[in-house]
Amino acid sequence: MANQQLNSGNPRVDIEYRRKKNAEEMRYQLVSFALMIFLTLIAFAAVAIKGFTAWFTIPFIILLAVVQVIFQLYYFMHMSHKGHEAPSLFLYSGVLVGAITILAFTTIIWW
């Protein structure tokens, strides 16, 4: 069924479909790139503004970094596409193990 939708037998229609999908993908990547540049500028501004303390600036920059990693994974590394479920599972499992490890070491040191 999926092959019938992607391959209509008419090469002209298939080329137009691919061009449309490629243009849509390029638009997503450009928007994601612009948002990541904007988030980077916000991070620089948070450091440059003297009114913010380190207790605010450091977690804020880490939050912006996490958002940028999500943009990287979903748009530049194509994790939002079909067929990437297994790599996504391993990636999220690794993130979970890393977060648990950081939490464990943080609680051992602080308590």
N, C-alpha and C positions, 0 to 999 in steps of 0.2 A: 504494500500500500504506500509506504513512504517513497519507494523508488518510482512509483507512478506519478507522484506529485512532483518529484525533482526532475524526472526525465519524461517529458511529455511526448517525445518522439519528434518534436519540432525544435531543431537546434536554435532557431531564432528566439523562441520563447524562453528556452533554457538560458541562453546568454543574457537576455534581459533580466531574468530572475536573479542570476548571479551578480550582475552589475548592481541591481537594486540592493541585494543583501550586502555586497561589498561596500557600497556607499553608506549604508546604515551602520555597518561595523566601523567604518572610518570615522563617521560622525561621533559614535560612542567613544572611540579612542581619543579624538580631539577634545571632546568635552571633559573626559576624564583627565587628560593631560593638563588642560586649563585649570581644572579644579585642584589638581595636585600642585601646580605652580602657585595658585592662590593660597592654598594651605601652607606652603613653604613661606610665602611672604608674611602670612599671619604669624608663623613661628618666629621669623626674624623680628617682626614688630613687637612680639611679646618679650623678646630678649632686650630689644633696644629701649623699650619704655621703662623708665627707672621707677615707676610707681608700683610695679609688680614685684612681689618677693619671690625668692627661689621656691618657696613652698607652693606657689601657684604656677610659676613658669615651667618647672620641670614636669609635673604631671600633665600640664596642658600640652606641652610639646610631645610627650609620649602618646597622648590621646590623638593628636594630629598625625603622628607617625603610624599609629594603628589604622587610622582611616586611609592613609596613603597606601599601606600594605594591602588593604582590602581592594582599593582601586587597582593596584598592580595585579593582584590575583585574578580579579573578575574581568578586567577589560584588556590588559596587556598580555596576560598569560592564558586568556580564553577559558577560564574556569567556568564561565557561565554557559558554555556551549554543551550540547548533548554529547554524551559519551565520555565525559570527564568525571563521572561519579566515583570511580575507584581512586583516582588521584586525590579527589576532594576528601574522600574518607580518610586516606592516609595523612593528608595535610592537617585536617582537623584533629585527628588522633594525636599527631605530633604536637599540635598547639595545646591540646588538653594535657598531655604528659608534661610539656614544658611549664605550663601554668601551675600544675600540681607540684612540680619540683621547686619552682620559685616560691610558691606558698609554703611548702614544707621547710625549705631553708630559711625563709623569712621568719617563720614562727619559731624555729629552733634558735635562731640568733636573738630575736627580740624578747622571747619569753623564757 
